[in-house]
């Protein structure tokens, strides 16, 4: 089993890092479920099934027909998502009596990153933002697309539902 954000938060002693990870888990049901994997370099290489091998019934003492599945090698480049949450030390020292100014700004930045990632996970398009990645809307084709409207072939592929912003 691969490491999830929830489990990785348990393994860090850094309070800020642990808090950021836990905020991602709370704010993003997508990131909460995606496994974390260690990637060497700036891309992730994997194999995608192109076609499955054939199977069939056979009679006694009869051989199965020969067949093999095919794979396509795919590469995903890693993209960087984030932002600065800088708070001047003077503000932290002089305005931190009621609330932790840096913690609030960090929490808001993580929340914004979670919302942006969720949007890109579904609607991302590198032709619109070359620094991002293609989302499910661009990646899913043919029988991978489910008609949830019940309108059959009249169903047009439109932008997927954007995640709602949490009211705070």
N, C-alpha and C positions, 0 to 999 in steps of 0.2 A: 504494500500500500504506500502511496506517495504521501508526502507531508502536506497537510493543509495549513491555511493561515491560522486557524484556531490552535492547532497543535504546535505550530512554530512559535506562537506567542508564549507558550509555556516554557520554551527553551531559551529565552533571552532574559538576561538580568538587567538590561537597560530599560528603565521605566518608560522613557520616551518611545523607544522602539516597540515595546510591548503595548503601550497605549495606542500607537499608530496602527499596529496590526489588529488590535481588538476593535478599533474604530472602523477599519476596512470591513471586518467581519460583520459588525452591526449594521453598517450602511449599505453593504452590497451583497445581496443573496447570490449573485454570480461569483464574485471573488471568494465568498465563503465556501463554495463548493468546488472551485477549481483547485486541482492539486498543484503544489509547488514542486518544481523540478530544478535541479542544478544544470545549467547550460554553460558549456565552455565556448567562448568566442561570442560572435555577434549574430549567430543564427542557430536555429534548431532544425535538424534534418530528421525526417521520418518517412515511413513508407505508407502509402495509401492503397487500399485494395482497388484495383481497376476492374477486374472480373474474377469471379469465383470459379473454382474448378467444377467440372460436371460431375454429377452423381446419377446413379440409376439403379434400378432393380436388376437382379440377375437370376438365372436359373442355377440349379445345383451343378457344380463342376464347370461353370462358365466363368470367364474372366470379366472383370469390369473394363469398360473402355478407358483408355489412357486419357488423362487430361490434367492440366495444371492451371492454377490461378495466376493472374498477372498483377504486378505491383507497379505503382508509379512512385518514384522518389520525389518528395516534396521538401521544400525549404521555407521556413518562416524566419524572416529577419526580426530581430528583437528591436522593439521601439521603446523610447523613454517617455514616460508620462509622469509629471510631477509639477512642482512649483515651490517657490520660496515662501516661507511663512516667517518673515523677519519681524521681530519686535525689538525696538531699541531697549537697551539695558535700563535707561532712565525710566522708561514707561513701566517696565517690570518692577523696578524698585519703588517708584513713587505712586503707581496706580494699581499695584497688585494687592492692596489691602483687602479688597472685596472679592476679587476673583483673579485667577492666574491668567494674565493677559496672553502669555505665550501659549499656554495649553488651549485656550479658546481659539486662537488663530490657527494653531496646528490642527485642532479638531475640525474646524471649518474647511481648511485646505484639504484634509483627507476626505471629508464628506463631498467636496466639489470634485475631487479626483475619482471617487467612487461613482458619482453620477455621470461624469464624463466617460469613464470607462464603460459603464453599462450602455450608454448611448452608442459608443463606438463598437461595442461587442455585437450589437444588432445592426446598426446603420452605418458603420465605418466604410469609407470609400477613399482609397489612396489617390484617385483622380481629383477628389475635392481637397484632401489633406495628405500630401505626399509623406509627411512625417508620421502619419498614423498607420492604421492597418485596415484591411477589408473585414467588414462584419458579416454576420450570417446572411443578411439580405443579399449581398453579392456572392457569397460562397455557395449557398444552397441553390440547386438547380434541379429541373426535371421532377422526378418522383420524390425528391427530398423536400419539396415544397408542399405543404398541406393546405388545402382550401378550407379554412375555418369559417368562411362565410356561408358555405352551402350553395354558392352560386356557380359551381362548376367552372367551365372554361371562361366565363365572363369575369371571373375573379382576376383583378389586376394586382401585380406585386407592387405594393406601395410601402412607404416607410413604416417600419414596425413601430409599435407603441413605444413612445419615449417613457423612461422611468419617471415617476412623479417625484417632485422635490418634497422632502419631508418638511411639514410645517413645524417650526420651532418657536 
